[in-house]
């Protein structure tokens, strides 16, 4: 993409009324860091996976886009305050998928989401983060915690945002993010769910699209499974026992 084309896309994603100085500054940051602006009109043909789910006009992306071309991507989601068992399982499952060169997909929220991203990255595998805030805000907060982000356009962590680059987190965008995760994945793994919340909305969207949904069981404590049991009954989730060997869990997921 030529510089004038990129500058026009930068202008399109900034809030209305942004000054030429703000546009030039944002363009310079994007150009130096390797942030890409995706236009639905052009890039939906390049990345058909992204055409699933809620409509978008522009997306910003940072990292290696190759996982968007993968034939399979597995979403791993769950609550922000999980058990240690849940965190470990999310990490280990993502790691096992990564060893088979299967990218994971999640929302970069604290807890299960971040454990899944870290599991993929631990073996150098690709992981896609759909984020409900501006990409520049996300990078400023997370670069210290994710060394792979310093690889720029070669980062195995591909972060994708649908809002202006400095926009703050919002409930509405988090809900759209959840639907993107459900739409962009080929199967959804719910590790731990509260009795309500974002994990439920993701599972609901996945069920509407007929995606395979796996819901974890086998925790030591009863509280970890309460939300899971309700979610599985509501959306027809299949059981995934965390006491299985990770390789067996991976085989089961990929066989569905």
N, C-alpha and C positions, 0 to 999 in steps of 0.2 A: 504494500500500500504506500502511495506517495505521501510526502509530508502534508501537502494541501488537503488530501483526502482525510488523513488522520486528524488534522486540525478541525475540519468541518465536523467530524464525528465527536471530537472533544467538545465542540461548541454545542452539539445536539444533546449531550448527556448532562451538561451543566445546568443549574437552575436558570430559568428565564431572567433576563436582565443582567447576566454576568458580564463584567467589563472585559474589554480586550486584554487588559493586563492579567486578569484571572484566567482567561482562556489561554494566553501565551504561557503562563506559569504552569498550568495543568498539562498543557501539551509538552512542555519541556520535561516535566516529571515522567509522564508516560513514555516519552521517547527515550529517556535515559535509563528507565527501569525495565523496559520491555513489556509494559502493560498494553494489552491489545483491546481495541474497541470492536465489538461484534455488532453488525447491523443485521436485523432479521431479514431484511430484503435481500442481502447478499450472502450472509454466512449461514443461514438456515440450510442452504444447499451443501455447504461444506460439512456441517455438523448436524445431520438429521436427528441425532439423539436429542438435541436441544429444542427441537420443534415439538416435542411432547409436552403436554401440560400447559400451564398458564401462558398466555401470549406475552411476548416482550418485543419491544422495538429495538432496544440497545442493551447489550451486556458489556461489562468490563471483565477481562480475564487476565490472570497472572500465573504463569507456569507453563509447563509442557502440555499442549493440548492433545497429545496422542491418545490418552485414555478415552477421549470422546469418540474415537474410532474403534475402540475395543468392541468385539461382538457381545461381551458380557460385562456388566458392572453390577456389583452387589452393594446395596445400601445397608448400613448398620446404624441403628438409632436407639435412643433410650433416654432416660431421665438424667437430670443434672446432678442428682444426689444419689448415685447408685451404691450398691455394696461393693466391697473389694472383689468379690467373686465376679460380679458383673463387669467391672472394669477389666479384670484379667481376661475374662472370656472374650470381650470385645477386641482387646488388643491381640490376643492369640489367634482369633479367627481371621482378623484382617491380615495378620502376618502370614497365616497359612494360605489365604487367598493370594496374597502378594507373591509367594513363592511359586504359585502357578500362573503368575503374570495376569491376574485378574484384578482390575482396579476396584477400590471401594469408593463409596459415596456417602457423605454425611453432611451435617450442618455446622460443624465446628463449635457447637455449644459445649459448655463445661460438662464433664462426666463421660457418658458413653460415647458421644460423638468424637470427642478429642482422643479418647483411648483408641478408637477405630483408626482415626487418621494416623496416630503415632505407631500403631501396629504395622500398617502398610509401610510407613517411612522407615521403620526399623530394619527392613530388608531391602530398602531402596526401590520399593514398588510405588506405583502411581496411586494417588487418592484424590478425589474431587471434593472440594468443599464449596457448597452453595451457601453463601453468607448473606445475612439480612441487614447489611450496613454497607457504607461506601468502601470501595476497595483500598483507597489510600489510608483511610482511618484504620481498616483491618490490618494493613501491612505495618503501619506505625506501631500498633499495639502488639503484634504477634511476631515480628521478625526476631526479637530477642529470644523467643521461646521455640522457634522453629528454624534451625540453622539452614534447612533446605531452601527456605525462602530467599536466601542470599544468592542462590543459583540463578535467579532471574527467570528468563524464559525457559531455562532447562530444569526448573524446579519440579520434582515429582509430585509436589503438592500444587494442584491446580485450583486456584481460588476464583470463583465466579460470583459477580454481584450484578444486581439489576437496578441499582440506584446510583445517584450522583456520587462522585468519588469521596467526598467528605461527609456524606449523610450519616446520621446516627441510626442506631438500631431502632426499629419500630415494630410494634405488634403486627401491623398489617403486612409488613415485608417479611416478618418471620413466618406468617401463615402462607405467604406465597412461596417462600423458601421450602417449607414443608411439602407443598404440592409439587414443586420442582423435583425434590428428592424422590418422591413417589413415582413421578412420571419418567425421570431419567434413568431409573434403575431397572434391572431385569428381575430382581427379587429383593424383598425387604426382610431384614432380620431385626426383630424387636428384642433387645436384650433385657431391659427392665423398663416397665411403664408405670407411671402414676395412675390413679383411677381416672384421671382426665388430663388434658393438656396437649402439647404439641405432638408428642409421639402418637397420640390417638388420631390427630388430624392427618398425620402422615400415613398411618395405617388405613384410615378411611379412604383417602385418595387412592392408595394402592389397591384396595379392595374394589373400588369403583372401576378401576382399569383392568381388573382380573389378574393382577400381579400375584405371584406366589408370596405368601406371608408366613414367615417362621417366627414363632414366639417361644422364648426360652423358658425352661423349667429346670428343676433339680437344684435349686438354691437351698442352703442350710436353713435359712430363716423363712418363716411364713410370709412376712411383710413384703419381701422382694417379689413374691409371686401373685399377690392379690390383684394388682393392676393387670398383670400379664394374663391371668385366667379370664378376667372380664373382657379384655381386648380380644383374646383368642375366640371366645364364644361369640362376640359381637361381629367380628369380621372373618370368621372361619380360618383362623391361623392354624398352621400345622405346628406340632410340638417339636422343639429342638432341645434335647437334654444336654445341659452344660457339663454333665459328668462324662459324656462321651469323649473319646480322643478327638482332638481338633481335626485330624485328618479325616476321621469318620464323619464328623459334622460337615466338613467341606464337601466330601463326596455326596452326602445326602442332599445338601443344598443344590449342588450342581446337577443332580440327577432329576430334579423336579421339572 
